[in-house]
């Protein structure tokens, strides 16, 4: 929790950035305090608002959304992430997101 406190202090001082938001989300994932997935989603969403090319944030956000049974949001996140990874030529991130998307689509009920 020390990392979360330190990073939140930086945020409170106005040092908001995509890297800081990604770091906060990662700290919440590591510590897993009560309700941590909501904080993870909040910080990753803000990370992507600050830098829509931050491909690692798309993967982490989609995983958190899947954990909270927000499959349609996760699918949308992965589709956007794959587009950004393609534009950046970030082949590894694109591959990871495509695998996640395929798994997600396999678990969806057909006809919806």
Secondary structure, 3 states (H helix, E strand, C coil): CHHHHHHHHHHHCCCCCHHHHHHHHHHHHHHCCCCHHHHHHHHHHHHHHHCCCCHHHHHHHHHHHHHCCCHHHHHHHHHHHHHHHHHHCCHHHHHHHHHHHHHHHHHCCCCC
